[in-house]
Amino acid sequence: MSTFRNHCPHLDSVGEITKEDLIQKSHGTCQDCKVRGPNLWACLENRCSYVGCGESQVDHSTIHSQETKHYLTVNLTTLRVWCYACSKEVFLDRKLGTQPSLPHVRPLHQTQDNSIQDFKIPSNTTLKTPLVAVFDDLDIEVEEEDELKARGLTGLKNIGNTCYMNAALQALSNCPPLTQFFLDCGGLARTDKKPAICKSYLKLMTELWHKSRPGSVVPTNLFQGIKTVNPTFRGYSQQDAQEFLRCLMDLLHEELKEQVMEVEEDPRTLTTEETMEEDKSQSDVDFQSCESCGSSDKAENENGSRGFSEDNNETTMLIQDDENNSEMSKDWQKEKMCNKMNKVNSEGELDKDRDCVSETVDLNNQETVKVQILGRASAQSASSPKRKKQHKKYRSVISDIFDGTIISSVQCLTCDRVSVTLETFQDLSLPIPGKEDLAKLHSSSHPTSIVKAGSCGEAYAPQGWIAFFMEYVKRFVVSCVPSWFWGPIVTLQDCLAAFFARDELKGDNMYSCEKCKKLRNGVKFCKVQKFPEILCIHLKRFRHELMFSTKINTHVSFPLEGLDLQPFLAKDSPAQIVTYDLLSVICHHGTASSGHYIAYCRNNLNNLWYEFDDQSVTEVSESTVQNAEAYVLFYRKSSEEAQKERRRISNLLNIMEPSLLQFYISRQWLNKFKTFAEPGPISNNDFLCIHGGVPPRKASYIEDLVLMLPQNIWDNLYSRYGGGPAVNHLYICHTCQIEAEKIEKRRKTELEIFIRLNRAFQEEDSPATFYCISMQWFREWESFVKGKDGDPPGPIDNTKIAVTKCGNVMLRQGADSGQISEETWNFLQSIYGGGPEVILRPPVVHVDPDTLQAEEKIEVETRSL
């Protein structure tokens, strides 16, 4: 019998039992009512063979325990053990490959409080057997209590003008893909980054969706954590709910992101030549406009970092928390330069998380399209003198759910050259069009495609005096008719159309054409290449002018179901589902300087709408929601086919087919299957290494990453979604373990030598030279040697702190740099290479010999006195 880890006093009464015995009993029936499984319970009392039904039936298993005082029972479907006397789940350990015994399940509260410290190679590591998937793992089950009062109807107490935060949290809480990730995959909320926002958010979601259905909770821990990172939210003044959302989602992404290794291609392979006939229809390259960020806007803060020092006593070079907080504060206080595209990736991490690759394609003999792809990847490969075969790319549950891609283009109206850029977004910030804008959008002459260049470079496709006259008359009528007669009546589709409408680049905003080498009139277009699983829409209700802000109170109507985004989809997009249903709305009441935030959310369990006003939660009608003054909206992809597929797969669990093989599958992917409209191919790479085994660092919590599926379930999922790889056997990768031991030894050696050299440097009274080193590179190296980053940094890159004057390399004024000794520089440079050398030499004071002699004479005379 396996040894139990907890202290249940009733374990001594458990008899000998094997896994085969339990499997055999699972094919039986309740001994009282003869109902069949799933979810039968077997008594574990010594010499007791009772099997009874659970709460979904008459609950004879509980009756048996009360009558016989047999307290321990095991669920024959999930193999979880419950003690009726202690009213808690009982856990036991099991080594993989040993004699049959009950699998181990780690309780959620134990994983929440354990953070990953410096990576250590575990000794005698064994893998715990993952749980068998049950109905709840494949579909969201509505319990009987949810029909009376659904879970999730818990308010949030206001702790000092925090209605903006409460409304934002309730809106996110009612996004099922994100909430189910934290409820079902809570063991994955692991981070060593302070202030561990993901753990605070996990705790909050557990409280909000607890079966006890509390009336309200206080989000103190989460709020305190965010305030330590972002000073904007300190104090008790009212803040913007949308800015809080961006801050929270960015922090969650940074803490939960995982590295995805991809082979880096030679940029020459990204350049291809394609020809198109000159008279080809313009609709074949159909784009619409969008004011979006240029690539230069994405690197406002190249020196920021989110790293936090843990061992302040090691050396004065290690990074302090205040420095990081100040850098991050600057990031959050910066004005967004994009009018229509908002990125929520950390500015301080942009150099690590993004990579730019250019691609040029000829549309015809005279037209050229330059494609710039922006994605989450490491800039290390771009800045390092030596190119690597692999580059870093990151993903998280945040990017999986909220990331979309827009393809934007700028066309020169002289040479027809089109420059195209792919950009990642996590929310769309939409303008609210006025009367003239609405008339232009609703006009049948409004252009929707790339235009051919005319002799005068007009910005609109329809040419001729008739079109000009109609446009003039339309503008005149719009300006003369009173506003009370005209409206305006604005819909969400109008806001989307205004976002994607063509922009003229002329006058002071002319386009610098790379082909013409001059400023030219141009037009800007954009369409969506990939829509996210959940689309976050921000209506720009505040207009900032000088030191004042005004609010746009125009009502924008929006659909609760069936938001059609097909008109804004790029022609070559692989997207299949473009219809969205509303999940939640954040509303702003009041003025630009003071107001109040509330949220309207659709409960995913009973499909009813509720108003969340701080700690007050009230059911409301659909008409109440539609009449709300929307500020932020969350829409979810709608797919009846996905719901039918989940029900079909879940029903297969009732078919207890004997299976010779068990398959292991990623919990994260199962969460996608459970909540996504398009889960994509099966991906088991989050618990496998490149060699097909379990990475040593993930071995201790493998049961948090994996579930076990019967063969019939795996076959159905694999035939429907593909992907993989198929896994029947879990083992710790020996190759990775050897490599990890080498890396750990290297970390320890480099850190010890650095501390010794830097301590000697600090003890020098007057060093003759200082060697400067980029703090951006040093932070990456520090993360590596302290076990926070698995890979060593690239070559030392001092290009951003160096400037050349008169042939000499000097330190750039205000550069983010540190000072080390010559010995330390030689040590690091011998390992990583790179440069250039940036040397500081303290000025030497020249003393005149006669003056020195006079001073010595005076000193002698003074002593004689």
C-alpha positions, -999 to 999 in steps of 0.1 A, spaced: 0 0 0 14 34 -9 22 59 18 -2 88 23 13 123 25 -14 139 47 -25 133 83 -60 118 79 -65 97 111 -87 72 94 -60 58 71 -53 28 93 -87 13 85 -79 11 47 -76 -24 34 -53 -38 7 -66 -29 -28 -51 -27 -63 -58 -5 -93 -71 -36 -111 -97 -41 -84 -109 -6 -88 -111 -8 -126 -131 -40 -123 -155 -24 -98 -160 6 -121 -177 -16 -146 -203 -26 -120 -233 -9 -105 -245 6 -73 -253 -22 -49 -285 -5 -37 -301 11 -68 -282 -8 -95 -274 24 -114 -243 22 -136 -213 46 -137 -196 70 -142 -189 84 -107 -195 53 -87 -178 53 -53 -160 23 -37 -156 19 1 -119 16 11 -127 1 46 -108 -31 53 -128 -62 41 -156 -40 27 -164 -43 -10 -193 -19 -11 -199 2 -43 -225 30 -43 -237 59 -64 -228 95 -59 -245 129 -56 -257 127 -92 -280 99 -82 -293 89 -47 -259 92 -31 -259 57 -16 -222 60 -10 -228 87 16 -256 68 32 -233 37 35 -206 58 52 -231 73 77 -246 39 86 -213 19 88 -189 46 99 -167 37 69 -152 71 62 -128 66 32 -142 61 -3 -127 64 -38 -143 77 -70 -140 49 -96 -139 73 -125 -114 99 -112 -97 76 -86 -98 105 -61 -101 96 -24 -125 113 0 -128 111 38 -163 118 50 -152 123 86 -125 149 78 -146 164 49 -116 166 27 -98 149 -1 -70 125 8 -39 122 -13 -12 95 -17 21 93 -36 29 69 -63 61 63 -83 57 57 -120 61 21 -130 56 6 -95 29 -18 -85 -7 -6 -89 -18 19 -64 -39 50 -63 -26 80 -82 -14 111 -65 -33 144 -68 -17 175 -55 -42 199 -39 -46 233 -54 -37 253 -23 -3 237 -21 7 248 -56 -5 283 -51 20 292 -25 51 276 -40 71 297 -63 100 286 -85 133 296 -70 167 291 -86 167 260 -107 181 230 -90 185 195 -104 163 172 -84 178 140 -72 160 107 -76 131 125 -93 100 104 -100 70 112 -120 36 112 -104 7 96 -124 -16 122 -139 -53 120 -133 -78 105 -157 -98 131 -176 -135 133 -165 -165 151 -178 -156 185 -162 -122 184 -181 -140 183 -215 -170 205 -210 -184 230 -185 -208 212 -163 -238 231 -148 -246 218 -114 -280 217 -97 -270 246 -75 -262 267 -105 -298 265 -116 -308 283 -83 -279 306 -80 -251 304 -105 -215 306 -94 -196 338 -104 -223 362 -90 -199 375 -63 -193 412 -59 -161 431 -52 -159 456 -24 -147 491 -32 -115 498 -12 -112 535 -21 -123 547 -56 -116 512 -71 -148 508 -91 -126 510 -122 -107 479 -111 -138 461 -99 -156 466 -132 -125 455 -152 -120 424 -130 -157 413 -133 -155 417 -171 -124 395 -173 -138 371 -148 -167 364 -172 -144 355 -201 -146 317 -198 -114 308 -216 -93 328 -192 -113 320 -160 -114 282 -167 -76 283 -173 -71 295 -137 -98 272 -122 -88 241 -141 -51 247 -146 -43 266 -115 -12 246 -109 3 263 -140 2 298 -123 38 295 -113 63 324 -114 94 336 -96 87 372 -108 75 397 -83 48 406 -73 33 373 -86 1 388 -99 -9 355 -115 -11 339 -80 -32 368 -67 -55 365 -97 -58 328 -93 -68 333 -57 -94 359 -66 -109 338 -94 -112 308 -70 -131 330 -45 -154 345 -72 -163 312 -86 -164 291 -54 -192 267 -49 -201 284 -16 -211 315 -37 -200 343 -13 -218 376 -15 -186 397 -20 -148 395 -16 -121 421 -13 -94 421 -40 -67 435 -17 -38 412 -27 -42 418 -64 -46 455 -60 -15 458 -37 6 438 -62 -4 460 -91 3 492 -71 39 480 -64 45 477 -101 26 507 -114 25 539 -93 -4 552 -114 -28 531 -94 -14 542 -60 -35 565 -38 -72 568 -38 -80 587 -70 -102 574 -98 -84 557 -127 -92 545 -161 -106 510 -164 -91 503 -198 -56 513 -186 -60 490 -157 -70 461 -180 -39 467 -202 -17 467 -171 -32 436 -156 -31 416 -189 4 426 -196 16 415 -161 -2 382 -165 14 376 -198 49 384 -185 45 360 -156 29 332 -175 47 334 -208 65 303 -220 93 301 -245 86 285 -278 117 275 -298 116 280 -335 142 275 -362 154 309 -375 154 312 -413 179 331 -433 163 364 -442 172 358 -478 147 329 -479 119 354 -469 123 374 -501 104 361 -531 94 376 -564 59 373 -577 44 389 -608 8 399 -614 -8 411 -646 -10 449 -648 -47 449 -654 -55 426 -625 -86 435 -605 -79 458 -576 -101 437 -553 -75 409 -554 -54 431 -531 -82 445 -511 -72 464 -480 -88 491 -458 -70 518 -438 -59 519 -402 -38 544 -383 -13 521 -367 20 523 -350 52 522 -370 79 499 -359 97 528 -343 68 533 -319 73 499 -305 106 505 -289 100 536 -268 118 522 -238 146 499 -248 163 499 -215 134 490 -192 134 457 -174 110 438 -152 137 418 -134 138 419 -96 169 413 -75 165 387 -47 200 386 -33 209 422 -25 239 412 -4 257 394 -32 271 424 -50 264 460 -56 259 453 -93 227 432 -87 195 450 -97 173 467 -71 135 465 -70 131 503 -70 151 507 -102 128 482 -120 97 498 -105 108 532 -118 114 519 -152 80 502 -154 64 533 -140 78 552 -169 64 526 -193 29 529 -179 30 567 -179 40 571 -215 13 584 -239 2 559 -265 14 571 -299 -10 548 -317 -45 562 -323 -60 530 -334 -38 501 -323 -29 495 -287 -3 470 -277 -2 456 -241 32 440 -243 56 454 -217 77 482 -232 105 471 -210 105 436 -225 101 446 -261 137 441 -269 134 405 -256 100 397 -270 99 411 -304 117 405 -337 113 422 -370 117 404 -403 112 421 -437 98 405 -468 96 421 -502 71 408 -528 66 422 -564 29 428 -572 38 436 -608 67 451 -628 61 485 -612 46 478 -578 64 465 -547 49 454 -514 73 455 -484 60 432 -456 73 438 -421 63 411 -397 61 420 -360 58 393 -335 68 381 -300 104 370 -305 137 379 -291 156 408 -305 187 391 -294 192 374 -328 189 408 -345 213 427 -323 239 400 -317 269 400 -339 266 362 -343 233 348 -356 218 318 -340 199 290 -356 171 294 -331 154 325 -317 131 330 -287 94 333 -291 69 335 -263 33 326 -257 9 326 -228 -27 320 -220 -32 358 -225 -17 358 -260 -36 326 -269 -69 342 -260 -66 379 -268 -39 382 -296 -51 390 -331 -32 402 -362 -39 431 -385 -23 436 -419 -19 472 -426 -6 488 -458 4 522 -472 2 529 -509 21 556 -527 -2 573 -551 26 582 -575 44 548 -581 17 525 -566 42 509 -542 25 493 -512 43 487 -479 25 461 -458 30 454 -421 16 426 -399 9 438 -364 -2 420 -332 -30 436 -312 -48 427 -280 -75 453 -281 -90 476 -308 -94 512 -298 -122 525 -320 -131 561 -327 -167 572 -323 -176 588 -357 -193 622 -360 -220 632 -384 -197 639 -413 -178 607 -407 -211 587 -407 -222 603 -439 -189 594 -455 -190 558 -442 -226 553 -454 -219 568 -488 -219 542 -516 -189 560 -531 -168 553 -501 -137 534 -513 -129 500 -499 -98 489 -519 -64 499 -531 -66 525 -558 -47 530 -591 -26 561 -592 -41 589 -612 -23 618 -628 -32 640 -599 -28 614 -572 -64 615 -559 -71 596 -528 -104 580 -538 -111 553 -564 -142 569 -580 -130 597 -604 -148 624 -624 -168 655 -617 -200 635 -608 -184 618 -579 -168 651 -568 -202 669 -570 -220 642 -551 -194 643 -523 -196 682 -521 -234 681 -519 -233 654 -492 -209 674 -471 -230 706 -475 -262 688 -464 -246 672 -434 -233 706 -423 -266 724 -427 -291 700 -412 -296 705 -374 -280 678 -352 -314 671 -335 -327 661 -369 -297 642 -382 -289 622 -351 -264 608 -350 -273 572 -346 -240 553 -342 -236 516 -342 -206 494 -333 -203 485 -370 -199 522 -377 -170 525 -352 -154 494 -367 -158 509 -402 -143 542 -391 -113 523 -376 -107 504 -409 -116 533 -431 -90 547 -456 -67 574 -444 -53 601 -466 -16 608 -462 -12 643 -476 -2 678 -466 18 677 -433 12 639 -431 26 630 -465 41 595 -470 79 590 -474 81 566 -503 112 544 -503 109 539 -541 104 575 -551 128 587 -524 104 617 -518 74 627 -498 43 616 -517 6 616 -513 -6 582 -500 -34 562 -486 -33 539 -456 -54 507 -453 -58 478 -429 -77 446 -424 -77 417 -400 -55 387 -408 -64 368 -376 -92 375 -351 -86 365 -315 -107 341 -295 -119 370 -274 -120 404 -290 -116 434 -267 -130 466 -280 -123 500 -265 -145 529 -275 -125 562 -274 -149 583 -253 -123 607 -240 -107 634 -261 -75 648 -245 -67 684 -254 -39 703 -237 -45 699 -199 -83 691 -203 -102 660 -212 -137 659 -226 -161 630 -228 -180 619 -259 -215 609 -247 -228 596 -280 -247 564 -275 -232 535 -295 -256 506 -301 -240 471 -301 -254 436 -307 -256 410 -279 -251 382 -304 -240 378 -340 -214 406 -344 -203 400 -380 -167 409 -387 -165 394 -422 -163 429 -439 -130 436 -420 -113 403 -427 -84 401 -451 -91 382 -483 -63 356 -478 -70 351 -441 -73 315 -429 -99 325 -403 -131 305 -404 -152 319 -375 -158 357 -377 -191 359 -357 -189 370 -321 -213 371 -291 -210 396 -263 -196 385 -230 -193 417 -209 -195 455 -211 -177 480 -189 -197 512 -187 -185 547 -176 -210 571 -159 -201 607 -152 -176 632 -166 -140 628 -178 -126 638 -144 -150 619 -121 -174 591 -127 -183 557 -118 -177 523 -135 -200 493 -136 -199 461 -156 -227 441 -173 -217 404 -177 -234 374 -192 -231 344 -168 -217 315 -187 -236 289 -166 -272 302 -169 -268 326 -198 -284 355 -179 -272 391 -177 -261 407 -144 -250 442 -133 -218 443 -112 -217 475 -93 -189 470 -68 -202 445 -42 -238 447 -56 -248 421 -82 -282 423 -98 -299 405 -126 -309 428 -155 -327 424 -188 -310 424 -222 -326 458 -230 -308 473 -200 -275 460 -214 -282 473 -249 -290 508 -235 -258 510 -216 -231 536 -224 -204 511 -234 -168 519 -228 -151 485 -231 -167 454 -247 -156 418 -247 -168 396 -275 -163 359 -279 -161 338 -310 -194 320 -315 -195 283 -327 -224 259 -323 -202 232 -339 -176 235 -311 -203 231 -285 -217 200 -303 -182 185 -305 -176 190 -268 -208 173 -259 -200 144 -283 -166 138 -268 -179 142 -233 -205 116 -239 -178 91 -250 -167 90 -214 -198 71 -206 -188 44 -229 -165 23 -207 -145 6 -235 -116 -15 -223 -84 2 -235 -49 -13 -238 -33 21 -241 -37 53 -222 -27 86 -238 -14 117 -220 -26 151 -232 -19 187 -222 -42 203 -197 -37 236 -214 -49 223 -247 -79 205 -230 -88 239 -216 -88 253 -251 -110 224 -263 -134 231 -234 -137 269 -239 -124 279 -274 -144 281 -306 -113 271 -325 -89 252 -302 -64 244 -330 -43 213 -333 -34 193 -301 -2 206 -286 16 185 -260 48 205 -263 41 224 -231 51 193 -211 76 177 -235 112 186 -244 125 185 -279 137 149 -273 102 137 -264 106 134 -227 96 154 -197 120 183 -189 136 178 -155 124 211 -141 88 201 -149 90 166 -135 79 177 -100 46 190 -111 38 169 -142 4 161 -128 -5 198 -132 4 197 -168 -11 165 -180 -43 144 -180 -47 108 -190 -72 99 -217 -87 66 -227 -78 54 -262 -112 61 -277 -112 97 -265 -77 103 -279 -86 87 -312 -116 110 -316 -97 142 -307 -67 133 -328 -88 125 -359 -107 158 -355 -79 182 -346 -46 165 -354 -14 178 -338 3 159 -310 27 142 -305 10 111 -291 23 102 -257 18 68 -241 48 69 -217 61 97 -195 98 97 -186 123 123 -174 146 131 -203 181 119 -195 196 141 -222 180 173 -208 190 163 -173 227 161 -183 224 194 -201 207 210 -172 234 198 -148 260 213 -171 241 246 -173 237 246 -135 274 241 -130 281 269 -154 257 292 -136 273 286 -103 308 291 -116 301 323 -135 282 338 -105 310 329 -80 338 343 -102 318 375 -109 311 381 -72 348 376 -63 361 399 -91 335 426 -84 343 425 -46 379 431 -54 370 459 -77 349 475 -49 379 474 -25 402 493 -49 408 529 -37 414 546 -70 410 523 -101 429 535 -131 402 524 -156 365 516 -156 349 493 -181 313 501 -190 287 474 -197 252 476 -210 227 471 -182 203 456 -206 227 428 -214 237 425 -177 201 420 -167 198 391 -191 230 376 -178 219 380 -142 186 363 -150 206 334 -164 231 329 -136 203 332 -110 182 306 -127 154 328 -138 161 323 -175 169 289 -189 192 301 -217 224 322 -215 225 356 -231 240 363 -265 273 382 -270 278 414 -250 261 442 -268 274 477 -259 262 494 -291 234 512 -273 256 527 -247 286 536 -270 291 566 -292 322 572 -315 338 606 -315 370 614 -334 376 577 -338 373 570 -301 346 549 -285 330 568 -256 301 563 -232 269 578 -245 254 605 -223 227 592 -200 233 556 -212 219 527 -191 253 513 -182 272 498 -152 309 500 -143 331 469 -139 368 462 -136 391 452 -164 394 417 -150 356 413 -148 352 426 -184 379 402 -197 362 373 -178 327 380 -193 341 388 -228 361 356 -229 329 336 -224 303 356 -244 324 378 -268 308 409 -282 316 445 -275 326 472 -282 349 481 -253 338 513 -236 365 525 -212 364 554 -187 396 567 -173 394 590 -143 411 624 -149 446 627 -135 453 661 -117 486 675 -129 507 691 -101 535 717 -108 568 706 -93 576 740 -79 542 741 -62 547 707 -47 581 717 -34 567 748 -18 539 728 -1 564 703 13 585 732 27 555 747 44 546 714 59 581 709 74 580 744 89 545 737 103 557 705 120 587 723 136 563 748 152 
